[in-house]
Amino acid sequence: MTRNIKEGDKVEYAPYHQAVNPKTAKAHTTGEVTSVNHKPTKADPNHKTYTILNDNTGKETTYGARSITENMGPAEELEQDE
């Protein structure tokens, strides 16, 4: 599982919702988390979704934690390293 995901983190994810197993999906992309949405359910009172700004398309889409395959850390720290 990925470490605690926060707004501003750069993540790698499977860019579609119906992946059977996002970790083994052939296509992955990266983006920056712009919003952490708390969506409690009866089964999981701590359930969250994440709105991600895609690095390639510039579009924002919301995904569950299951779609995120890696948390690469704060985006601004990664940009300073480049």
N, C-alpha and C positions, 0 to 999 in steps of 0.2 A: 504494500500500500504506500501511497505517496505521503510525504510529510504534510503537516498542517498547511493548507493552501489559503493564502491571503490575497486581498486586492493588491495589485502591482506585481504579483509573481508571474514569471514566465513559465509556461507549461508546454509539454508535448501531449498531444491527444489524438484520438481517432475522430476525424471530423464528420461523423455521421452517428445517428442515434441507434440504429438497429444492428450494430456489430454484435455478433454472437460472443466474441471475446476480443475486446479492444486491444489487449496486450499482444495478441498474435495477428492483428489486422495488418494487411499489406500496406495501407496508406496511413501515415501519421503526419501531422502538421504541428506548428507551434503558434503560440499566441500569448497575450497578456491578459490576466484575470482583471476585469474591470469592475466586477461586482460579485460578492458572496451573498447568496440568497438563502435565508433560513426558511425551509419548507417542512415543518414538522408533520409527520404522519402518525397514525395509530401504531404502526409497526416500528417506526423509528422516529422518536421525538427530536433527534439531533440531525435529521436529514437536511442536506444542503445541496444546492445547485450552484453552478458557477457560470457567469457570463464572461465569455472569452472573445477578445478582439483578435481575429485571425491575422497573422503577420503577412500572409500573401494576398488576401482579398480585401482586408480592411473592414470586413463585416463582423458584427457581433452576433453570437449565438449562445444560447444557454445549454449547458451539458451537466449531467450528473457526475459525481466523483468517479464512477465506474469507467467513464470515457477517458479520463486523464491517466496517462501512462507514466508520466514523470513530471515532478516539480523541479524546475531548474533553478529556483530561487528568485530573489527580487530582480525584476527586469532592469532597474537602473544600475544595479551592481554589475550585471552581465554586460551592459552597454559600456561601462567604464573599462572593463577588461579588454574590450575589442580594440 
